[in-house]
């Protein structure tokens, strides 16, 4: 699957706080379609969770992260379910973890987590480009 170049650029402008560019890209995607975005977001979620938690994290680390994420979102972001967020994040760390979560909730959790991790890391442009390129590569696999 080919990922539209606007998708990583959309995330880049979001992370960098470039609201005008983000609005332009969002309008273009609204007009042309967001095809591939769920797959790209899922890949980016996987990468950012792995970056943030690695293999040595504890359940307490995930609980703390989700609590902080929800506190930030209470200032004007989407509402996410804490147990669902913990399960979804934990499923990346431990693939044996199973979950049953509504698809729209999964998208909200993924988007909020990606945003938080990428903005907290204070990545250079080169590092952000590398993360986004890795997500494009991963999401483009058959």
C-alpha positions as semicolon CSV with decimal commas, in nm:
position;residue;x (nm);y (nm);z (nm)
1;X;0,000;0,000;0,000
2;X;0,132;0,342;-0,092
3;X;0,105;0,604;0,180
4;X;0,014;0,954;0,066
5;X;0,298;1,199;0,135
6;X;0,044;1,431;0,299
7;X;-0,010;1,185;0,586
8;X;0,337;1,211;0,743
9;X;0,339;1,582;0,664
10;X;0,007;1,617;0,847
11;X;0,162;1,456;1,157
12;X;0,478;1,667;1,122
13;X;0,282;1,994;1,117
14;X;0,070;1,876;1,410
15;X;0,374;1,786;1,620
16;X;0,553;2,108;1,529
17;X;0,247;2,322;1,604
18;X;0,236;2,466;1,252
19;X;-0,139;2,525;1,260
20;X;-0,170;2,702;0,924
21;X;0,013;2,427;0,734
22;X;-0,177;2,163;0,929
23;X;-0,510;2,323;0,835
24;X;-0,408;2,333;0,467
25;X;-0,304;1,968;0,465
26;X;-0,616;1,865;0,654
27;X;-0,836;2,047;0,402
28;X;-0,654;1,876;0,114
29;X;-0,695;1,535;0,277
30;X;-1,062;1,607;0,348
31;X;-1,111;1,685;-0,023
32;X;-0,900;1,401;-0,165
33;X;-0,948;1,135;0,101
34;X;-0,758;1,005;0,400
35;X;-0,691;0,665;0,242
36;X;-0,420;0,478;0,430
37;X;-0,435;0,699;0,738
38;X;-0,556;0,428;0,982
39;X;-0,275;0,198;0,871
40;X;-0,017;0,480;0,889
41;X;-0,142;0,587;1,234
42;X;-0,128;0,228;1,361
43;X;0,233;0,197;1,241
44;X;0,325;0,528;1,398
45;X;0,153;0,423;1,722
46;X;0,357;0,101;1,728
47;X;0,682;0,290;1,671
48;X;0,614;0,563;1,927
49;X;0,498;0,320;2,196
50;X;0,811;0,115;2,138
51;X;1,025;0,431;2,160
52;X;0,853;0,546;2,479
53;X;0,829;0,216;2,665
54;X;1,072;-0,031;2,508
55;X;1,077;-0,377;2,658
56;X;1,165;-0,283;3,016
57;X;0,855;-0,087;3,112
58;X;0,619;-0,190;3,388
59;X;0,241;-0,180;3,407
60;X;0,284;0,115;3,644
61;X;0,473;0,306;3,371
62;X;0,181;0,258;3,133
63;X;-0,077;0,355;3,397
64;X;0,117;0,673;3,480
65;X;0,153;0,764;3,112
66;X;-0,219;0,714;3,047
67;X;-0,312;0,917;3,355
68;X;-0,091;1,206;3,238
69;X;-0,227;1,173;2,884
70;X;-0,586;1,191;3,005
71;X;-0,505;1,488;3,228
72;X;-0,362;1,673;2,927
73;X;-0,663;1,581;2,714
74;X;-0,901;1,713;2,977
75;X;-0,788;2,060;2,868
76;X;-0,959;2,024;2,532
77;X;-0,872;1,694;2,367
78;X;-1,071;1,383;2,288
79;X;-1,205;1,169;2,570
80;X;-1,026;0,836;2,593
81;X;-1,102;0,541;2,817
82;X;-0,817;0,473;3,061
83;X;-0,851;0,094;3,064
84;X;-0,872;0,082;2,684
85;X;-0,564;0,304;2,649
86;X;-0,368;0,094;2,896
87;X;-0,467;-0,228;2,717
88;X;-0,386;-0,093;2,371
89;X;-0,045;0,041;2,477
90;X;0,033;-0,277;2,670
91;X;-0,054;-0,487;2,365
92;X;0,240;-0,327;2,183
93;X;0,476;-0,401;2,471
94;X;0,337;-0,752;2,523
95;X;0,172;-0,895;2,210
96;X;0,003;-1,167;2,416
97;X;-0,228;-0,904;2,567
98;X;-0,571;-0,914;2,408
99;X;-0,825;-0,634;2,400
100;X;-1,170;-0,551;2,273
101;X;-1,193;-0,181;2,196
102;X;-1,423;0,014;1,966
103;X;-1,242;0,119;1,647
104;X;-1,309;0,490;1,702
105;X;-1,163;0,466;2,054
106;X;-0,855;0,293;1,912
107;X;-0,802;0,583;1,672
108;X;-0,838;0,842;1,948
109;X;-0,594;0,653;2,171
110;X;-0,343;0,610;1,891
111;X;-0,357;0,974;1,784
112;X;-0,330;1,110;2,139
113;X;-0,045;0,874;2,227
114;X;0,152;0,953;1,910
115;X;0,111;1,325;1,966
116;X;0,217;1,307;2,331
117;X;0,521;1,088;2,270
118;X;0,647;1,286;1,971
119;X;0,600;1,624;2,137
120;X;0,756;1,513;2,466
121;X;1,068;1,376;2,298
122;X;1,165;1,717;2,159
123;X;1,290;1,554;1,840
124;X;1,510;1,730;1,590
125;X;1,366;1,766;1,241
126;X;1,598;1,487;1,125
127;X;1,482;1,255;1,404
128;X;1,116;1,333;1,338
129;X;1,171;1,268;0,966
130;X;1,325;0,931;1,053
131;X;1,031;0,830;1,274
132;X;0,780;0,933;1,009
133;X;0,977;0,756;0,735
134;X;0,986;0,439;0,945
135;X;0,608;0,459;0,987
136;X;0,563;0,506;0,613
137;X;0,785;0,204;0,545
138;X;0,606;-0,012;0,803
139;X;0,258;0,086;0,688
140;X;0,350;0,032;0,322
141;X;0,431;-0,335;0,373
142;X;0,182;-0,583;0,224
